[in-house]
Amino acid sequence: MPLDTSTTYPLTRLRLDGRRWNELRLLQAQISTNPASSGSSYLSMGNTSIMCSVHGPAEGRRGDGGGGAAGSGHAVVEVDVNVAGFAGVDRKRRAGGSDRQSSRIATTLRSAFQSHLHTYLYPHSTISIHVSVLSADGSLLAAAINACTLALVDAGIPMPGLLCGCTSGMSGSASTPRDPRHDELDPLLDLSLPEEQELPSLTVATTTAVPVGENNMDDDEEAMKVCVLTMESKVHATYLETMLAVGIDGCSQIRELLEGVIKGSRG
Amino acid sequence: MSNQRQASSASQVPHLSPAELSYLYTSLSLPKNPIRPDGRSPTQFRPLSAETTILPGTNGSARIGFADGTQAIVGVKAEVEKTVLAADTLDSRSLAQHGDALNREGEQGSAAVSGQGEWVQMSIEIPGFRDDDALPVFLSEMMRESLVGSVAGGNGDAVKEMAGGLKGRLVINKRWHWRLYIDVLLLSQPLAYPLPLLSLTTHLALLSTKLPKLKSTGEEDPFFDDDWAAAEYLYPRSNISKSLSAAPSYPVRPPVTLLVISVGDNVIFDPNREEIAVADAVLAISVTRSGDSETLKLLSIRSIDPPSRLTQPGIPNSENVNMLGATAAPGEETGGQEEVEGVWRPRRGGVKRSVIARMVKTVLGKGGVGEEVLEGLEGVEVQ
């Protein structure tokens, strides 16, 4: 089914859900939603809603064959992603355990937070993160990153800065090289599911850079560091820079929102 | 996680010593007024918070959270499916063609009403368990059978609509039917046997479930009103009083499964993990309200293997090698079989009939626990 926006977007500059190109969907979040875990959060971006709970840092499981890293001086991050059967438009039956999408998200989250968190503070321990996707409407990975960040903050696990994720895409004929004569680009921020299925998109997550060495003196608070960057669709390389810039801009918008959530919950 | 995987139909056994188990058992089996670890009365439930219609992408959804942090979310999704007629149905219809017209009429009438139990699918996700592990499969089947099995009695328009129970409600016409997927998500580790939590959440989710209004009639291919505001509730409600503030009444309600344990002569509801660990018998009792009548109807009773059978026994001082010098008569053999006061023995054997009868009576009786639970659930606003 061709996306409605592909015909009307050049005329109206409004997307399917009425947003402009640089607008995020409504982001609502809450932390400490589940008293039974060390940290928990609920986050919804548009119609995507995710619950996340963190257990630990706790003593790792013994007798676990793959626990080679558990013996080292760093905590091990475990991520478990569960996309509920009722999350999508059609009810999806998964064959015994996990599907490709959720295991891919889990792997990305694990590697992102394993290197992001100050794991050296918790040797021989495990931080397990459980993500449940209650309703899926695009930007799943980005929403999961944001939900995990909030839950980890709630659990009080030290990290250099908030890790915030966002998606960006490119409408129009993004498979052909960019035409330098009419320099018109149509990047989109924070894609919903129909847009994600139709258009090339990438997920980017940034954090604030840690002041190290010579940069220590810089009071540049806007310095961002890209931590996660994934792309599953094809796009011509000339568009990549714009998409990345739009995504990083979205991340800093999301960071402000998440900071508001964290500060708001203290009051 | 590995020891959770080993947990069979009974929930995980907490690490309690025989002395602790014995203490718990004694305080729970005190005649007339048992003392529970959290100070509740025997029929008191844990406080919970509930909300419904939380997920816009489902036909019906609900969330319940206990104060201890265990939470469950249930989403119900419905799909239209073509009815594959079973072989015996075809046989009876072909037979009916040979019979007289009246007979055929009767046959078709019954075929149109009766649904199939497999149209309701239930799956339970518990963190740390695969969905084909014993616990989720057993729990979902236990809840599904009472759901499918309940058939409303009595009379009234709304009850007629539910003739044949939930199965009958899913029939659209002879060739089409609804398939109902009930997905239960337990969001935290099961701190106690999660059955009551899951059952209550499923109950609320089903009450809030809506199906699109059918526009086509008779044997046409189904065609639905695309106005969601016109959708009809799966469990019809009769709003006799038109005022918006009054809670709607449900002539037919989905069943509720309650977990009851017996310790000694006492009957205890909504047990937590420690209490289950010393139970003599664990029963899952499904009840529903039948039609217009005020009485509750018993749908099913299932016994659940109590984890107390797997516990380690305590050793009385008379048999303890370390205590040999201290005890007066070490030579006297006790055989190790009889009960010694204050020494834990794993529960063996069955449960007395009178105890089971009392458990059922406490649930079903007038002003009993079943009524109390259903009334409490009615208090939850279902939009």
Contacts between the chains, C-beta under 8 A, distances in Angstrom:
chain1	res1	chain2	res2	distance
A	34	B	65	7.6
A	34	B	69	5.6
A	34	B	71	5.9
A	34	B	187	6.4
A	34	B	188	6.1
A	35	B	67	7.8
A	35	B	68	7.4
A	35	B	69	4.0
A	36	B	68	6.4
A	36	B	69	2.5
A	36	B	70	6.0
A	36	B	71	7.6
A	36	B	188	4.4
A	36	B	189	7.3
A	36	B	191	6.8
A	37	B	69	7.0
A	37	B	188	6.4
A	47	B	56	6.7
A	47	B	57	6.8
A	49	B	55	7.4
A	51	B	73	7.9
A	51	B	187	6.2
A	53	B	187	6.8
A	53	B	188	6.7
A	61	B	1	6.4
A	61	B	2	6.8
A	63	B	2	7.1
A	64	B	2	7.9
A	80	B	127	6.9
A	82	B	125	6.1
A	82	B	127	7.7
A	82	B	185	7.4
A	84	B	73	7.7
A	84	B	75	6.3
A	84	B	125	7.3
A	84	B	183	5.8
A	84	B	185	5.6
A	85	B	75	7.3
A	85	B	77	7.4
A	85	B	123	6.4
A	85	B	181	6.4
A	85	B	183	4.1
A	86	B	55	6.9
A	86	B	57	6.8
A	86	B	58	4.8
A	86	B	61	7.5
A	86	B	75	3.3
A	86	B	76	7.4
A	86	B	77	4.9
A	86	B	181	7.1
A	86	B	183	5.0
A	87	B	57	7.1
A	88	B	57	7.5
A	89	B	57	7.0
A	90	B	79	7.4
A	91	B	77	4.2
A	91	B	79	6.5
A	91	B	181	4.7
A	91	B	183	7.6
A	94	B	131	7.9
A	96	B	130	6.7
A	96	B	131	6.7
A	96	B	132	5.6
A	97	B	130	5.8
A	97	B	131	7.1
A	130	B	127	5.6
A	130	B	187	7.9
A	132	B	73	7.8
A	132	B	185	5.9
A	132	B	187	6.3
A	134	B	55	5.9
A	134	B	73	6.6
A	134	B	75	7.6
A	134	B	185	7.8
A	135	B	55	5.5
A	135	B	56	7.2
A	135	B	57	4.7
A	137	B	57	7.8
